[in-house]
Amino acid sequence: MDPVATGLDRLVAEDARRLRGRRVGLLAHPASVDRRLRHAVPLLAAALGRDLRVLFGPQHGLRGETQDNMVEWRSYRDPATRLPVHSLYGEHRQPTPEMLADLDVLVVDLQDVGARYYTFAWTLLLCLEACAKAGKQVLVLDRPNPLGRAVEGNVLDPAWRSFVGLAPVPMRHGLTLGELARWLRAHGGLDVDLDVVPLGNWRGDRYFEATGLPWVLPSPNLPTVDSAVVYPGACLFEGTSLSEGRGTTRPFEIVGAPFVDPERLVESMARHDLPGAVLRPLHFLPTFQKHAGRLCGGVQVHVTERNRFRPVLAYLALLVEIRRLWPADFAWKEPPYEYEREKLPIDILAGGPALREAVERGDDPRAVADSWQAEAGAFAAAAAAARLYA
């Protein structure tokens, strides 16, 4: 089987000919590397010379150094290329006309993880909108969706738009970033010149390991493919008082709090018979963020069969059980969260209040998750026209 090539690999292989003689900006982050782990910035700087005019970075920065939500970073000048680096997570989340003025094309090379809450998709949408207004082309260098084609969870209610969801897509959307860009352009009716350099030798239903590509953490708390696999469900815990494992070596796979009895939780979770996963009781001591320096009880979610595992169902069940077992201790996180200062974080993560209300009622998690299948299926059908891979 021929090795999978990313959009960056393919652009470099053609010696970036389609960009020659054009003024280029590049939106990238640490995972913007080719198969040989060479980063996009020096690769395009070597190929384009002075035609590479400006660099942009999303949440966590071009260098990926900022840890958490709402940890902003400022623009600076790249010491290696001497190019200006504009922050799209701070004073500006959308490129300004001034940032785009000296460009003909904005190249986007970001490793997405296939979940609605991951902000890179919405940075892309804001770039599409800005480039539509400014008459600039957008060229997306595509990368695999590490979670394959499965679609899961509810579709965002537009009344609950935020920077963890700016368009009506499911919690787990099943598209690559290039495909999502095509869908966003069509859905929003954007008059933008969009092109995608597609992946080579990739099938859309493959998990990341099947590509043979190196995994570079796209954000500080997704260090492994395993953490990405659970993320579409585990990220919901950001909307609670419980630790989602930040400050440990297995973020998002581990959840818990000082008041949780691990053995009791695992015993209670057995009734849900979650497919494709085993829950292991554990204690952990977060080194930063929620409950830093305090002994927590909780679980680690070990995914045993990815094709059967449903991350949204698994972590929804954990929310229901933890609140049922420890109602006096469980709490929803208060705002602010991702630039939203009034609505509850769990509601903007969940795309509306329905999930929170279901947890508060103690509804059956499987029935709740199954009730979303029709809308998730409708999205998948509507998004089929944007797909680039079998």
Order of alpha helices (4+ residues) and beta strands (2+ residues): alpha-beta-alpha-beta-beta-beta-alpha-beta-alpha-beta-beta-beta-alpha-beta-alpha-beta-alpha-beta-beta-alpha-alpha-alpha-alpha-alpha
